Amino acid sequence: MAVRPRRVSELMNPDVVTLRPDQSLVEAQRILSSKSVSGAPVVDAAGRVIGVVSQNDLVRKAAHPDTVAHAGQFFSSVEDYADLGRTLVAPSSQHVSDVLTPRVYSVSRDTGVAVAANIMRERRIHRLLVIEKGVLVGVVSSLDLLRVVEELC
């Protein structure tokens, strides 16, 4: 029995959860959790993809928060200056743009599932954006690819 080659269009989710670069990390975490997704593309005001944020990015930032010195904040008094290296930036003042990964991996709807799986394995990523003519039309995740494996067994 021959197995017909599958295309990304058969697996992708066309209802993509997106984030904006100006959203706070707290808001991003809330959105990802409420939509039960592990990451999302970040789009600018024109809807162009400018990066990706994952739950791992958010957890990593929470585990290693910036200090005001690292964030480039300045103070005029000597007392405030002395505390720059110890004073943490409030999570609500940090934004998606601070943690996004600008490198985006994408495929078209017609890309074969095996090709998509290979890209994800080689790049060690969990999602590929599906882009047609510069427009985000879907996302395919590693869990989507596992559905194909499940169907074969």
N, C-alpha and C positions, 0 to 999 in steps of 0.2 A: 504494500500500500504506500503510494507516494504521498509525501506531506507537501502541501502547497505552501510556497513561500509567503510569509505574512509581512504586511506593511505596517509602519508606525501608525498610520491613520486608523487602523483597526483597534489599536490599543490605547491611543492617546486620550487624555482627558481634555476636552475643549473648554471646560469651565475652569480657567486658570485663576488661582488666587494670586494677586500681585500686591506688591508693596511700593510705596513712594520713598524717595531718598530722605525727605524731610520728616517722615514719621519717627516717633520716638521708639527706642528699643522695647520699651514696656508695651506700647501699642502693637508693635510687630509681633511680639511674643503672644499677646492676646489673640491677634488675628490668626496666626498659625495654629494655636491651640484650639480655637473655636472652630476652625475649618478642618481640623485633624490632618494637617499636612506638615511635612518635615522641612519644608523650605519653599521659597517663592522667588520668582523673578522680580527685580526692582525696575520700575519703568519711570521715565521722566514725564513731564507735563504733556509732551506730544505723544506719549504712549510707546516710545522707543525703549527697548530693553537696554539698561545700562549696567546690569549686574545681577547677582543672585545672592540671597541670604538663606542660610540654613539654621535649623535649631542648634546645630553644633556651633555655628558662629556666635549665636546669642549666648549659649552656655559658656563658651570660651571667654567672651567679653565679661560676663558676670563673674567668672572665676578670677579674672585678671583685670579689674576695673582700672581706668585711667586715673592718674592723679591730676590735679589742676595744673601742675608744672608740665606734664606730658601733653595736656590738652591745649597748652599755650595761653593759659589765663594769667593775667598780671595783676599785681596789687601795688598800692602806693605806700603802704606802711611796712616798716621793717618787721614787725611781728607777723603780719600776714605772709610776707615773703619767706620767712623762716619755715613756715608750715607748708609751703608749696609741694614738697615731695611727699608729704604724708596725707594731705587733704584729697579725698576721693571726689571724683566728679559724680554728681547725682545721676542715677540710671535714667531718670526721666528727661535729663538734658542731653543724653546721647542719642544719636540718630542712626537710622538705617545706613545712611551714607558713610558712617564711621566704621561699619563692619562688613559692608557688602564685598563680595568677590567680583572684581570687574571682568574676569575671564569667563565668558559664557560659551557653553558648548551647545550647538543646535543641529538639528536635522530637518529635513522636509517631510511632508506627509508620506511621500513615496519611498522614503528610505526603508530598506529591509530591516526587519526586527533583529536579524543576526548582526547586521552592521551596527545598529543602535546598541545592542548588547556588548559588542566588541569595544565600541567607544567608551561606554560606561565602565567596563572592566579595565581597559587600558588607562583611563584617566582617573579611575577610582572615585567616580561620582555616582550619585543616586538619582539624578534626573537630567533629562535632556529637554531643551526647549524645542518646540516645533514651530518653525518660522517659515512663512511663505511670503515672498515679495516684500520682505522687511517687516511683516506684521506677525505678531505673536498669535498663533492659532491654537496652541495646545501645549501640553507637557506630557512626557512619558517618563515614568519612574521605574526604578528597579522592581518595585512590587507589581507593576503592570507587566513587566517581562516575566515574572514568576508565574503569571497566569498562563502563559504559553507553555512553560515547562509542565505545569499542572495538567494542561490539556493533553500533553504527549504521554503522560504516565497512566 
